[in-house]
Amino acid sequence: MLLTLIVCFFAGMGAGLGTGFAGMSAAAVISPMLITFLHMDPYLAVGIALASDVLASAASAITYGKNKNLDIRGGLVMMAAVLVFTMVGSWAASLMPSQTMGGFSLFMTLFLGLKFIVLPVTTTKEKRAGLSPLVSCLQSLGCGVVIGFICGFVGAGGGLMMLLILTSVLGYELKTAVGTSVFIMTFSALLGAVSHFALGSAPRLLPLALCVVFTLFWAQLAARIAAKADPLLLNRLTGAILTAVGLLLLVLNLL
């Protein structure tokens, strides 16, 4: 029980900070830690991670929304495209020869971490506000198709793909990008968690409860700090968190 508590605490801390600061999926951190240290079945570990992601992302989205750092309209359009084309990507992947794509999430985490440190996002809300609603909607739809297909095909990296495209392609400033990302991740994680537990066996209740509570706590703390932080400082914090998580995932992959 002590080992479970320790592993779930650090898994929840890493996942919560990644979610609150960068809109990162909790599955990227929690799953490998539960599998490596608690020898949990990978399918159940992913289910627990997705369940932890639901409340953490929802709480973070509420915090970002209260501070006017959430694009609900663009998020809804993108979410619809992401959910549909994630299934299309999964179907396409099933037709391909067996491939090793487990390093995609690790690569995205390290890449974005270093990007936010070296090349911080300096876009302002005013620049995005100049777009017409139709253009904004079409951009969100097109990017949602790309994100969904890639994530369904490789099976990872949804939150980070959204953050990269929202900031680098759609021109969102960082806080609104993270707020919109966690808003979308709330629903995609809920769908994934329900699917996992409906198709598989019931999860172990202690790791599930601990991961949900710890992830929620750290995500809410990170979101509140991010909402008040200077944009340049937030870029550095986000970059540092993602780089640290990426290095952790690299170590876990080597164990």
N, C-alpha and C positions, 0 to 999 in steps of 0.2 A: 504493500500500500504506500509506503514511503517513496519507493522508486516511482510509482505511478504519479504521486503528487508532484515530485520534483520534475519529472519529464513533462507533465501536463502544464506546470507553471511556466517553464521556459518555452515550451511550444506555444502556449497561449500568449506569452509576452512578445515573442518574435512575430507571431501572426497578427496580434492586435496592433503593435506598432506599425507593421507593414500596411495593415488595412487603414488605420487612422491617418497615417502620414501620406501614403502613396496609393491607396485604393487597391492594394494587392490582395489576391485571394489567400485565405487562410490555409487552403489545401497545400499551397507551395511549401509551407513550413511544418504544419502539424502532421501531415501524412508521413513524410520521411522520418520524423522523430518517433512517432508511435510505432512505425514498422521496425526501425533500427533498435530502439531501446526497450520497447515493450513486446517485441516480436508479434505484433498484431497482424491479422490478415489484412493485406493491402486494400481489399475492397471495403472492408469495414472501417479502416483507417481514413480512407477518402470520405466515406459517409459521415464520420464524426467531424472531420475537418470542414465539410460543407455545412453541416448543422451549426458549427461554431461560427461560420462565416455569416450566417443569416442575421443573427442578432447584432453582431459586431458591425456589419455593413449598414444595417438599418439604423442603429444608434448613431453611427458616424454620419450617415446621410442627413439625419434630423439635425445634428449639430451644424453641419455645413449649410443646410437649408436655412436655419435660423439666422445665420450670418450672411444670407443672400449669396452663397457660393454654390448654387445648384441650378442647373438648366434642366428643368423637369420635361419641358416639351421635346427638346433635342434628345434627352435621355430616354423618353418613352419610344421615340421613333427608332433610335439606335438599338434599344433593348429588343424590340420586336424582330428586327433584322438579325441581331446576334443569336437569339433563341432559335429562329427558323434555320439559319445557315450553319449553326453548330450541329444540328441534326444532319444537314446535307454534307457537311465536312466529315462527320462520323461515318456516314454511309460510304463516302468516297474512300475513306481510309480503309474500310473493310474490304474494298476491292483491290487494294494494293498489296504487294508482297510485304512480309514482315519487316519492319524497320525499327531502328533504335532512335526514338525521339525524346527520350527522357531528359536529355540535357537542354531542351528548349527553354523551360522555365528558369533553369540556372543561368543560361546565357542572357535571357531577357532581364533578369534581376540585376546581374552584374553590369550589363550594358547601360541600363537606365540609371543605376546608382552612380556610375562614373559620369554619365551625361549630365545629371543634375548638379554634380559638383563642378565639372569643367565648363559646361555650357548651360547655365541656369536659364529657366524660362522667364522672359522679361515682358511677355505680352500683357496688355491691360484689357479690362472688360470693355472699355470704350471702343477698341478696335473691332471686337467681335460684334458689338451692338450695331455696327454700321451695315451688317448683312441683312438682306431681305429675308422674311420668314420662309419663303419658298426655297431660296438658295440654301439656307441653314438646314431646312428639313431634308433636302436632297443630299446634302453633304453627310448628314447624320445617317441617312439610310444607306448610302454607298459605303461609308466606313463600317457600319454595322455588318454589312454583308461580308466584307473582307475579314473583320475581326472574328465573326462567327465561324466562317469557313476554316480559317487557319486554326482556331482553337479546337474546333471539332476534329480537324484532321490530325493535329499533333497531340490533342488531349490535355493541353496545359496552357498557362500564360494569359488567361482571359483578362484579368484586371490590369496587368502590366501592358498588354497590347492596347487596351482602351486608353490607358494613361499616355502611352507614346503617341497614339493617333490624335487624341484630343488636344495635346499640347503642340505636337510637331506638324500635324496636317490641318486640323480644324482651327488652330490658333486660339485655343482656350488659355486663359491664365491659369496658373497651377492650382489654386484653391478651387476654382470652379471645375477644373478637370477632375480633381480627386473627388469632389462632392458628387459630380455626375457619375463617376465611375463606381463609387460605393452604392449609389442609388440603383444602378443597373445590376451590380453584383448581388444585392439583396434578393432580387427575384430569381436570378439565374442560380444562385446557391440554394435557394429554397426548392426550386424545381429539381436540382441535382440531388439534394439530400432526401427528398421524398422518394425519388426514383430509386436511390440506393437502398433505402430501408424497406421499400415495398418489394423490391426484387431479391434482396438478400435477407440474411437473418438479422435478428434484433441486435443492436450494439451493446457493448458492455457499458452499464449505466454510469459507473464511477468515472472512467476516462471521458465519457461524453459530457457529464455534468461539469467536471473540472475544466475541460477545454473550453466549453461554452462560457463559463463564468470568467476565467482568466482572459480569454480573448476579448470578451465584451469590455472588461475593466480597462485593459491596456488600449484598446481601440478608442474608447470614449476619452481617455486621458490624452491620447495623441491627437484626436480630432479637436479637442478644446484648445490644446496648445497651438495647433496649426491654424485655427480660426483667428487667433490673436497675433500670430507671428508676422514679422516683416517678410515680404515675399522673397527677398534674397536669402534671408536666414532660413526660411522654409525650404528653399531649394537645396541648401546645404544639409539641413536635417534629413530631408527626404533622400538625398543622395547617400548620406552616411548610413541611414537605416537599411536601404536597399543593398548597399555594398556589403554591410555586415551580414545581412540575411543570405546574400549570394555566397559569401565565404563559408557560412554555416552549412548551406546546402552542398557546397563543394566538398567539405569535410565529410558530411554524411554519405555522399556518393562514394567516397574513398574507403569508408569503413566496411 
